[in-house]
Amino acid sequence: MKKQLCTILSVLVLVCGCSWMPSLSDMNPFAEEPGEKTVPGQLGVNPYLWQAALSKLSFMPLQSADSKGGVIVTDWAAMDNAPSERFKVTVHILSRDLRADCLKVTVFKRVYRDGKWVGATPDKRLSGEIENAILTQAQILFRRDLAGRRE
């Protein structure tokens, strides 16, 4: 009897008593702030990192780009000096902040062996070099924009 009563009370609290509980969106740390409005076409990530990443990867064909989620994926591309190797790059922009820890670059590599493309391990420094190039370009874009606002 006690078990049934507890079950009934629990169901009643969940169904009827939700008005006193905070809403789920109030507990979501990723929810928009009350005064924050989402503008159609607005980037969900840092615009300087986004533009810099697109600029630095412009020599590779673009497979997909999600400006709200901050993900850029290139298609496989061979470099002119190494036609038997091809690379694919994925960029994740993790925040609206302009910081190094808000950017993650992953590089994939394939080599042509025995008539087919097989996965290979890229140089570990390559993703770091791409991250640095994107961060440097983002800083340049930010400073240029800041200087333009002062004039």
Beta strands, then each sheet from edge to edge (+ up, - down):
strand 1: 62-66
strand 2: 71-74
strand 3: 77-79
strand 4: 82-93
strand 5: 103-113
strand 6: 116-120
sheet 1: 1+ 2- 4+ 3-
sheet 2: 1+ 2- 4+ 5- 6+
end
